[in-house]
Amino acid sequence: MIFSVSGLPRSGTAWCSTFFSLNPYCIGVHELATANKRWREELEELDVSFPFVADCTTYECMLPDMYEKRIWIHRDPDQCLKSSQFLFGDIELHFWDEYVRVAEQYKSSATLVVEFDELFTEQAMMEMWYHVFPKHMVFPKLKAMWLARMNVQRHKAAEVFTVENCQTIL
């Protein structure tokens, strides 16, 4: 089964591809449609090799509605824009506004919406896990919490890598 995880840029879709790959029967891919002109065929090939394929991308809202299960990671568009501009430079605001409009339409058809502020919590991860996997596929709580912890360290480096913390380590 191929399922999608989508959201605006900088909403956590790359992290979700790694999260779903915690299941040994699932492979998570990120931005496949932007990296491979044969992305549909590649998804089908992966679907033969793995019982579950997580197609995680910020462009899902631009793609055909081809998934039975669709998770939307909702993050405030202004936060996504600010984070994107920090990493990638100026973004054409007219394009951005149109993209957000189309994305909101896709969001309304999602089978599960997860708030970005909750994405790294045990509850949200467990909800996403059991939204796509059968109940007998046990949620790997410890691994998931460590994965979330590593992500928080990366995104809150100023809090993690303080002088005090570094002195304690050294």
C-alpha positions in Angstrom: 0.0 0.0 0.0 1.3 3.4 -1.0 0.3 6.3 1.3 1.1 9.9 1.2 2.4 12.4 3.8 2.3 15.9 2.7 2.5 19.5 4.0 3.9 22.8 3.0 7.7 23.1 2.7 9.4 22.9 6.1 6.5 21.1 7.7 8.2 17.8 8.6 7.7 15.6 5.5 11.4 14.6 5.3 11.3 13.6 9.0 8.1 11.6 8.4 9.9 9.6 5.6 12.4 8.5 8.2 9.8 7.9 10.9 7.7 5.6 8.8 10.9 3.7 7.8 11.1 2.6 11.4 8.7 -0.1 10.3 10.8 -2.8 8.6 8.0 -3.4 6.2 7.8 0.2 5.0 10.1 2.4 3.0 9.8 6.1 3.3 10.7 8.3 0.3 11.0 12.0 0.2 10.3 14.3 -2.7 10.5 11.4 -5.2 8.3 13.3 -7.8 10.8 16.1 -7.9 13.9 13.9 -8.2 12.7 11.3 -10.7 10.6 11.7 -13.8 9.6 8.1 -13.4 8.4 8.6 -9.9 5.1 6.8 -10.4 6.8 3.7 -11.8 9.4 3.9 -9.0 6.6 4.0 -6.4 5.0 1.0 -8.0 8.3 -0.9 -8.0 8.8 -0.1 -4.3 5.2 -1.2 -3.7 6.2 -4.7 -5.0 9.2 -4.8 -2.7 7.6 -3.4 0.5 4.1 -3.9 1.9 4.0 -0.2 2.7 5.5 2.8 0.9 5.4 6.3 2.5 5.5 8.9 -0.3 6.4 12.0 1.7 6.5 15.3 -0.2 5.6 18.9 -0.1 4.2 18.6 -3.7 1.6 16.0 -3.0 -1.1 18.7 -3.2 0.0 19.2 -6.8 -0.2 15.5 -7.7 -3.2 13.4 -8.6 -5.3 12.0 -5.8 -3.8 8.5 -6.0 -3.6 7.5 -2.4 -6.1 5.7 -0.1 -4.5 7.2 3.0 -3.3 10.8 3.1 -1.7 12.4 6.1 -1.4 16.2 6.1 1.1 17.9 8.4 -0.4 21.3 9.1 2.0 24.1 9.9 1.2 27.8 9.7 2.0 29.0 6.1 3.8 32.1 7.4 6.1 29.9 9.5 6.8 27.7 6.5 7.5 30.7 4.3 9.8 32.3 6.9 11.7 29.0 7.3 11.9 28.4 3.6 13.2 31.9 2.9 15.8 31.5 5.6 17.1 28.4 3.8 16.4 29.1 0.2 16.3 32.9 -0.2 13.5 35.0 -1.7 10.4 33.2 -2.7 7.9 34.7 -5.2 5.0 35.6 -3.0 2.4 35.3 -5.7 3.5 31.7 -6.4 3.6 31.0 -2.6 0.0 32.3 -2.1 -1.3 30.1 -5.0 0.6 27.1 -3.7 -0.9 27.6 -0.2 -4.4 27.9 -1.8 -4.0 24.6 -3.6 -2.5 22.9 -0.6 -5.4 23.9 1.6 -7.7 22.1 -0.9 -5.6 19.0 -0.6 -5.6 19.3 3.2 -9.4 19.1 3.2 -9.2 15.6 1.5 -6.6 14.3 3.9 -7.6 11.2 5.9 -5.5 12.5 8.9 -4.3 16.0 9.8 -1.5 16.4 12.3 -0.5 19.7 13.7 3.2 20.5 13.3 3.4 21.6 16.9 2.3 18.1 17.9 4.2 16.1 15.2 7.1 15.1 17.5 4.9 13.9 20.4 4.3 10.3 21.3 0.5 10.7 20.8 0.8 12.2 17.3 3.4 9.6 16.2 1.3 6.8 17.5 -1.8 8.2 15.7 0.1 8.4 12.4 1.5 4.9 12.9 -1.8 3.3 13.4 -3.5 5.4 10.8 -1.5 3.5 8.1 -0.3 0.3 9.8 -2.4 -2.5 11.2 -2.7 -2.8 15.0 -0.4 -5.9 15.1 2.5 -3.8 13.9 3.6 -2.4 17.2 4.5 1.2 17.5 8.2 1.4 18.2 7.9 4.0 21.0 11.5 4.1 22.1 12.9 4.4 18.6 10.3 7.0 17.6 11.0 9.1 20.7 14.7 9.1 20.0 14.2 10.0 16.4 12.0 13.0 17.5 14.6 13.9 20.1 17.3 14.1 17.5 15.1 16.2 15.3 14.5 18.7 18.1 18.2 19.0 18.7 18.8 19.8 15.1 16.0 22.4 15.0 16.7 24.0 18.4 20.5 24.0 18.2 20.7 27.3 20.0 19.0 25.7 23.0 21.0 22.5 22.9 24.4 23.8 22.1 24.7 26.4 24.8 28.1 27.3 26.3 26.8 25.8 29.6 26.0 22.5 27.9 29.3 22.4 26.0 31.3 23.1 29.3 29.4 20.3 31.0 30.3 17.9 28.2 33.9 18.9 28.0 
